[in-house]
Amino acid sequence: MSWDKTRYLAIFCLMAVLGTIVHPDEGMAKTGKKDVLGTPNVRVTRQVEKRVILKWKKISGASAYRIYRKSEGQKKFQLVKIQKKCSYTDTKAKANITYQYKVRAVKRVEEAGVSQADQSEQTPQATEPASGETVSGASVTSTDPAPEQEQETASGESPAATQTPEPSEVPVVQTTDKRVREVYGKYSKAATVSVNPKKPVVAVVGECFAQDFALYGKGILPKKTKVVYYIGINSYRLYHDSCVTYQGMHVTPLEKAAYAKPDRVYFIVGMNECKDGNVKATINNFKKMYQLLHRINSKIKVVMMAVPPTARTSRLNIPTLKKRRSWNQALKKYAENNMNFYYFDYTGVLDDGHGYLKKSVAAKDGCHWSVGGARAVIREWYKWDKKTFR
């Protein structure tokens, strides 16, 4: 007779004597493939103060999800919520603070109970659940690592993988004939969120195209938008030349914008330097302006706007299509690789499909925009700003 059959008969006879017939594998604290849980892929869908929203897809077999949070300056993640939903809204998130979030799936498994004598030998002493650590609809006590023990590591690995062995099964409570244990999945990758204020102060700084924002932005631009421009200026002169006035003082355009204490600054400049200039020098000017603004607001965000299309011919000194495209590509690449820098490409509302300025939105000089073209750009700007910093 095989060992499996001998084992089955022995347990069957024992259960029959005790008056309970169960399958031999029931009640055994054994984790199989069916108990393995997936890892949530957390997405941030909103990042405004008092309304940071996280979402993830349902994990097969999960009974609930544990959400952890760590704010800047804190060394350890803290458990903030246990819930069944696949989304979480942080209503306590503060503006201009950076948070990190992690989520892990939990599976509640009911098993056949054991005798009191066996429980005392096999089951660890249950502890009182921490505040907020009870799963709705179940009376459980978890031995999941305490939030204060879960600390982010320099490598970005999950706390469970680096400090505390991942609990795959946890005996929890003893009932009349069943007990409940929890199986834990792995921690998600940390989702980093820089929280934006509900009513931000935004500045638009640049050359003649910024002037269009001042002239035609009424009814589109938010009330707190500050527009600063100077005709014919380039990125270097924005922070070097005291060519504008503020409260009777001669200041640089960047200084005038800084007095408004903006949360983010859009720069629309480059047409006057794109044809014969070096894009690396322009990017370096953006870096220096960011550093100056950072002294006023450490959470400042800089948006570099694309150099717009022009007509095929113009009486003005305009860059070639090839030069303009390579210039914008360099700005985009820099923004993608540097924190707090963004690239806004609005050229689709002006482009004729071949890279040139549409006649319907072009001014007579073949470079500047008509009123309709300017308002189309401003509307696109408003939609992009709202979507990006929502």
PyMOL commands that set and color helices and strands:
alter all, ss='L'
color gray80, all
select helices_A, chain A and resi 3-18+33-35+116-122+147-149+159-162+208-216+253-258+271-274+279-294+321-336+347-349+359-361+371-388
alter helices_A, ss='H'
color red, helices_A
select strands_A, chain A and resi 43-48+51-55+64-71+78-83+87-90+98-112+170-174+178-184+191-194+202-206+226-229+244-246+249-251+264-268+301-305+341-344
alter strands_A, ss='S'
color yellow, strands_A
deselect
rebuild
show_as cartoon
